[in-house]
């Protein structure tokens, strides 16, 4: 029989791995119209277990893709946290309750819990609507990156050659395929084949902390079973995570003797099962009763590893994302969130380069921004894991972790764990020289949500809902009080400047400026005093794009936006929001040249 010839194909972006990082990337690129393929070695999507917590910032990101409503409908919301510590009379007692999320500006001030498979399904359905499906079961067997400088610098070249093996091909059929890609994203998990093939080191270490996880429907008299709980007992620590329906996840601290094989020193999963995990938890929960009311939905064991990849890309052609480039403990609920936000950061940059809108150098900001975040995450995780896994303070153990110490850390780290406080350092994408003109909108952080009212119909609108993740830069013109003639003249002058050929709006427009930039105008005037038609045509390209910093018709919401954002209503400001929702530059209305310089640093003129 003649040998089957390997099929060959070309693609703009090949994503390896269909976990949270992979499906976020595929969905974003599919929505942007990019020619993308995504493969996975699993024959089917995750059915239960795995990661399960979605943080406030990630909910905002999902909302920007139109996916948050389904998540909120299907998931459980965690609003309150409770803390338990050893009681002087034996067992545990509650020492306090607090908000689950410490992030005052969060639009969704809670976490959502839902098993990873259901979260991935939200993306898979959205991807399908944009013509992208996960191809499975397929594994990569070889990856070659061109050494030609000319090819690597040509955004239209396909310098990455990946050999794929289709695991379910009928015998005798060609089960090998060669894909030539412009870019490859390795989102293939902690044991990443892409990372190993590229020879990228994972720096860090394993800890001594061994934990078990079990998902079940409990039978219990524990009063905070539907809250996130940190339980510190003399028998070890537990964390309670309420889940969708009646499910609850328990994280249970284990001793080496429970699970380590003395001969090899490695964790031996056969030494522990869900029933034994529950027995360990029962000791920690005393005097409260806890048992399973039926079967166990899922369980696993893990040793906390805290590592960050030495680099996140090679030649800005092959990238790694998610667990492939950072691993840490799951108890702070960061893994899936960090992973999805990695590729949320990367996808729009790939789209801009592929469309010829931005220089290849833009892709350097992926590693710059996300590796710094990953290092911050590991530093946080080291502190949090040590506090969580450490022995609690008791009368006999005075140097243990006190409730006050743990609660302070829980709340101090709140801005970080929620994702709300993520801050990208100065780079081509973040210019903070005029920060003072919008002090409440830190450059390098996500735009703070606020309710404004639309000028045309007085409908209240959260500004986030006017900033979808559609790969466009949003140019927010805070026009001040245009009811005054002097301010109206300043705004008209800005519109004239922006319409000139040398302005960023024209220079980087390519076929149509509206493909690359969306302009929103936000006035400080009251709804009784102004019409949306008062603004120059450039700043009201559609009736729905003009907003007022005023309350709705019943004074229930809205107003106070200029004050919250630190913008002078007499002066106004320009605020550029990147396609991923982060503030790129703020500038006074008379500093358009600095906004032009911002875009000139990474965009390509037509």
N, C-alpha and C positions, 0 to 999 in steps of 0.2 A: 504494500500500500504506500503511495507517495506521501512524503511528509507534508503536513498542513503548513501553509505559509502564514506567518503571523500577520494579522490584520494591522494596518497602520492608520492612525487618525491624528488630527490636530485639534487643539482646543486652546482657548485663551487662559482659562484657569482650571487646574485639576485639584480637587480637594480630596485628600486621603483621610478617611475617618468621618463617620456620621454621628458622632456624639454632639453635645451641646455646642462646642466651638465650630464644628463642621457644618451643622445645619443652620446656625446663625449666619455663617459666611455664605453658604449656598443660597439661602433665602434672600439676603441683601443683594448679592450679585445678580440673582435671577430677577429681582424687582428692578434692578438697574439696567436690565437688558444685556448683561454680559453673557458671552458664550462660556458656560461653566458646566463641569461634570463633577459629581461627587460619588466616591466609591466607599464600600465598607466590607469588612470581612465577615461580619455577623450575618447569618442568613435572614434574620428577622430583627425588628426593632426591640428595644428593651421592654419587657412586659411588666416588671415590678422593681421596686427597690432602687439602688444606686443613689445618686444625688437627688435632693428633694426640696431645697430651700431657695426661694427667689427673693432677693433683697430689693428695697425700695427703688434704688437707681435702675436696677434691671427691669423692674415693672415699667418705669418711665420709658426705657429703651424699647421694650415690647410694645408699649402704647404708640411709640413713634413709627412702628411698622404696622400698626393696626391690629396687634395681636393680644393686647392686654385684657380685653373684655372676656375672651374665652378663658384665659388663665384665671381671672377673678371669679368667673362662674364655676369653674371646675375645682379650684383649689381651696385650701383652708387658709384663713387669715390669722396670723399671730399678732395680737395687739399688746398682750401683757406678759411679763416675765415674772417668775417667782423664784425665791432663793431659799434653800433649806440647808441647815447646818446642824452639827451635833447638839442634842439637847442635854442639859446638865443631868436630866433624869434618865438618860439612855435613849437610843434611837435618834430620830431627827425631829426638828421643829422648823416652822417657817420663820425666817428672820426678816423677810421683806418682800414687797412687790414693787415693780417699776414698769415703765413703758418698755415694750420689747425693742423699740427702735428709738435711738437718741439722735435725731436729725431734724431740727425744727423746720427746715425748708422742704422736707420730702413731700411730694405730691401725694404719695401713698405711704402714710406713716406706719407701716406694718410690713411683716414678711408674709409671703404666700408659700405654703407647702403643698407639694403635689409630686408624685413619683416621676422620675426622669423620663420614663417612656411616654407619659401623658404630655409632658412639656415638649419632648421631641416631636410628638404627633402634631402639636399646634404648628410647628415649623414645617413638618412634612406636608401637611395639607396646604399651607400657604405656598410652599415651593411648587407643589403640583399645579396650582393655579397659574404659576408663571412658567410652566413647562419644564420644571427640574424635578427629577426623581432620583432617589438613591439607587445606584446600581450595586447589586449584591448577589451572592458572596464573591468578592473579588479581592485579591491581595496583590500588592506591588512586590516585584521580585528584583528589580534593578532600577537605579536612578543615576543618570549621567547628566552633569551640567557642563555645557560648552565652556572651553577655556579661551575662546576667541573674544578679545576685548570688543571688537567691532560688533559681534553678535550680541554680547551682553549689554551693550549700550544702545542697541536698536530696539525701541519699545515694540516694534512690529515683528521682531524675530521670535522663533520658538526654540530657545536655547536649552530647554530641559527635556530630556528623553526618559520616559518612564515605561518600564515593561510591566504589564499587568497579567495576572493569571486568573482566568475565570474558573472558579472552583466547581461550578455545576454544569460545565459543558459536557454534552454527550460524548462518549468515547469516539475517537477518530475525528471529531470536529476540532478545529483550531481553538485551543483554549488560551492561547497567548495573544496579547495585543500590545502593540507599541504606540504609545501616545506621546506626541511632541506638543509641549505646552509652553506658553509664554511665561506663566507663573504656576508654581505648585504650593499648596498650603498643606502642611502636615498637621492634621488635627487628630492624630491617632493615639492619643492617650499617654499615660505615664511611662509605658514601655515602648514609646514611639519608635517604629521602624525607620521613619524618615530621619529623626534626630540621630539615631545610631548610624544610619547609612552615611550621613553627612559628617559623622565624627564629632558632633557637638557634645561637649562635656556637660554633665549636670552637677553643679557645685552645691555642696551641702552635706547633710548627714541624716541618718536615721536617729530617732530619739529612743529612749527606753520605754516609752509609753505604749502599752498594748491595749486596744479597745475592741469590744464586740458591739455589733449593731443588730437589733432585732426589730422588725415591723410586725405589729399584731393589733388585734382589737382587745383591749384590756378589760378585765373584771377587777375593779378596784374601788377602795374608799378614799383614795388619795385625792384631796379636794382641788388640786391644781393640775389635774391630768390634761385639761384642755388649754393649758398655758405652756409656754416655753419655760422649763425649769432647770436650774442648776442645783443639783443635790450633792452636797459634800457630807459624807458620813465617815465614821471611823472604819467602815468596811470598804472604803473606796468612793469614787465619784460616779454620778450618773447624770445624763442630760435627757430631758423629756422634750420631744418635738411632736406636738399634735399634728395630725395629717388629715387628708381628705376623708370625708365620711366619718367613721368612728375609729379609723386607724390611728395608732400612736407609734412613733419610733422611739426606742430607748438606746442611748449610747451608754455602754457599761464599761467601766475601767476594770482591767483584769490584771492579775499578778502573773509574773513569769511562770510560776509553778503550775498555773492553770493550763497554759497553752504551749510552753516552749519545750521542745524535745531536748532533754539534757545531752543526748549524744551529739546532736548537730548544732544546738544553740539556735535553731530556727523555729518560727511559729509553725505548729503542726495543727492544721484545721481539724483533723480527725479526733483531737483530744477534747473538742468543745462543740456543742450543738446548740440550737436555740433554747432547748429546755434547760441546759446547764447555764446558759447566759441569763435566763430568767431567774434561776435559783440564786445567782450572784446578785442580781438586782434586788431580789426579795430581801436579802440581808441589809442592803443599803436603804431600803424604803421603810424598814421597821420604825415605828410601830404600825405603819399603814400596811394594808393587805394589797398585793397586786398579783394577778395571775392572767393567763391568756384565756379568753372566752371561746377559743376555737383554734384554728390552724395558725401557723406562723406564715406571714405573707412573704417574708424575705429575711435573710440574716447573713452576716459576714464577720470576719475578723480583720484587723489591720494594725500595723505598727505605724505610728506617725513618722513620716519622712518629710524633711523640710529642705527643698532643693530648688535652685533656679538655673536654667540653662545659661551657659557662658555667652551664647549669642542667640538671637531669635530669627536670624535670616542669613543666607549665604548669597552674596552679590545682589541682594534685593530681588532675587528670582525664585528662591525657595524659602518659604517661611515656616516656622512652627508656631503653634498656638495652643492655648489651653493647657491641659495636664502634660502635654508633650514638652512644655517649657517651664512649668512650675508645679510643685506638689507640696501639700501642706495638710494639716489636720482638717477633717470635715466639720468639726463642732462649731466653728464660728460661721458656718454656712457660706463659705466663700468660693468653693471650687467651681461649681457650675457658673456662678456669676462672673468670676474672673475670666473663665474660658469664653463665655459669650461676649463679654465686653472686649476681649482681645480682638475677636474677628469683627465686631461692630466697629472697632477702631480701624481695622485693616481694609475692610471691604470697600468703603467709599474711596479710599486712596487708590486701590487697584482700579476701580471704575474710572477715576479721573485720568490715570495714566493710560489706560487702555483706550479711552476716547481721544487721547491726544491733548487733553486740557491741561495736564500737569506734567512736570518734568519727573523723570525716574527718581530723582533725588528726594521727592516727596515720600517715597517708601521708606527712607531711612528713619523717618519720624515714628514708624511703627515700633521698632526696637527701642528707640530713645524713650518713648512714652510708656510702653507697656512693660519693658524690663525694669525700669525704675519702680513702677507700680508693683511688679512681682516681688522685688526686693523689699519694698515697704511691707508687703503682705507677709512675707516670711518673717520679718522682724516682729511684726504684730503677732503672728502665729506663735512664735517662740515664747513671747511673754504670756499670751493667753493660754497656751497649752500647759505651760509651767504652773500658772495659777490654777488651772482647772484640774490638772492631774496631781497637784501638790496636796499634801495632807492638810486638813482643816485645822484651825486653831481650836484647841480645847484647854481645859484646866491643866491637863497632864502634858500638853504639847503647845507651849506658849509661842514657839517660833513658827507655827503653822500659818496657813492663809486665813486671814480674818474675813468676815462677811463684808466689812467696810472696804477692805482692800480689793476684794473681788468686784463689788458693786462699782467702785470708782473706776476700775479698769474697764468693766462692761460698758459704762457710760462714756468714759473718755474716748474709747475706741469706736464709739457709736457712729461718728461721722465717717470713719473709715470703713467699718463693716457694712454700713448701709449702702456704700458706694457713692453717697452724696458728696463726701469731702474729697474725692479723688481730684488731685491737682496735677496738671501737666506743666512741666517746667518750660521756661522760655526756649523757643525754637523758631524755625521758619513759620510755624503754624500758630505761635502764641507770642504776640507783641504787646507788652504791658506798659509802654511808655506813657500812655494817657490814662492810666487806671483811675486817677482822681476824678475824671469826669463821669464815671459810673462806678463809684466805690463799692456798691452793693452787688456788682456783677464781676467777681474775680476772673481775670483772664486766665485761661487754662482750666477752669472748672465748668461744670455743666450749667447752662442757663437756668437761673432760679425760676421756678414756675410762679405765675401770678395771673389772677383773673382781671381781664380788661373787658370793655364792652365794644362791640362793633359799632362804628359810627353810623352805618347805614340803617341798622334796625334795632340798635340797643341790646342786642343779644349778648349775654355774658359768655366769655370765651376764655378758657385757660390758654395762655400763650403757647404752652407746649403743643396743644392740638393744632396750632398754626405752623408748627415746625416738623413736619413729617420727615422720616429718614428716606429722602428721595434723591440723595447724592447731590443736592444743590446747596450752595451757600445761601444763608438767609441774611439779608441786609436789613436790619431794623433801624429805621430812621425815627428817633425820638424827637419829634418836630417841635416840642414845647407847646406853648399856648398860641396857636395860629389865629386865634380870634383877635390878637393884637397885630396891628399893621407892620410894626418893625420886625416881629418874629416871622410873620408871613413872608416878608421880603427876604429874610435870611434863608428861609426854606426854599423859596423860589430860586434864589441864587445857587443853592446847593444842587437843585435839580438840573439847572442849566449846566453846571460844571460836570455833573455825572453823565450828561448826555453827550459830552464832547468825545471825540475819537481817542484822546489820550487817557481818558478816565478808565479805571479797571473795568467798569461796566460795559464799555464798548471794546476795549483793547483785548479782553479775554473772553469775548462773547462767542467766538466761533460763528456758527450759523445764526443763532438767536440768543440774545442775552438771557431770556427767560428760561433757557435750557440749563444754564449754569448758575444763575442768581435769581432769588426771589426777593422782592422788596416789600416790606411791611412798614406802614407808617403808624406811629403811636403818638397821639396828641395829648397834651395836658389840658386841653379845653373841655368844658362840660357839654353834655349832650344837648342842652337847650341852646347853646351859643354857637354851634359849628355844624357845618354840613361836610360830608365826606368829599363833596365836589369842590370844597374850598382849597384842597391840596393840588399841587401841580400834577398833571397827568402821569408823569413818571412814577409818582408816589401813590397813585390810586389806579393801578392797571386793571384792577377788578374791584367791584364794590365791597367785596368781602375782606379786602386787605388793608383797611383803615380801621384803627382802633382808638378808643378814648380811655384815658385814665379816670374813669368815673364809675359810679355804682350802677347796678341794673335798675330797672324801673321801680323796684320795691325796696331798694337800698339794702338788699340781702347780701350781695357779694360784689366785689370789684372796688376800685378806688385805692389810692395809696401806693400805686405802682412806682411812680417816679421817686417817691420818698424811699421805698424799699430798695430800689435799684441805685440809690444815691445819685440821681440825675437831677440837675437844676432845671426846673420847669421854664425858667426864663432863657436858658442857654440851649437845652436839648443835647443830643449826642447821637453818634453813629455807633451801632453795636453789630459786629459781624459774628454770626453764629456758624460754626463749622457744620458740615453735613452730619456729624455724629452728635450734635447738640451741645458742643463745648464752645465757650466764648473764645474767639481768636484774637480780636482786637476791639478796643473801644476808643473812640476819638471824638473831639469836639466837632461841631458842624463845619467849622472853618479849617479843618485839618484833613481835607480829602486827600491831599498829597501823601499823607502817611498811610492811609488805607490803600492807595494805589501802590505804594512801596511794599506793603504787606503782601498783596497778591503777586507783585512782580517777583517776589523771592522764591516762588515755587510754581507759578502758573506759566503756561506757554501761550504766547499771542498767536492769533490765527495767521 
